[in-house]
């Protein structure tokens, strides 16, 4: 075994720069931490009185870049991207009082 000779520890999964690296195919459950992190961020921002343009700018500058980083370093299931899109749309279409402001 090469790992024993070189003194490396063999692991089946690990996190590197916030991305889960594993020997198996990633599924939606592997991205629950990311989805909850995005939801928590949006809940904090949602309490502020932001215009529609401000909400879109926040999503474009921080959350979209996070998605791009993930997509360049791992194979992300379509369901994860769908959930992220749904969370972002919900954030854009509700105001700080929780009322819907967009017609969907």
Secondary structure as UniProt FT lines:
FT   HELIX           2..6
FT   STRAND          13..16
FT   TURN            17..18
FT   STRAND          19..22
FT   HELIX           28..31
FT   HELIX           32..46
FT   HELIX           52..58
FT   HELIX           59..63
FT   HELIX           64..73
FT   HELIX           78..92
FT   TURN            96..97
//
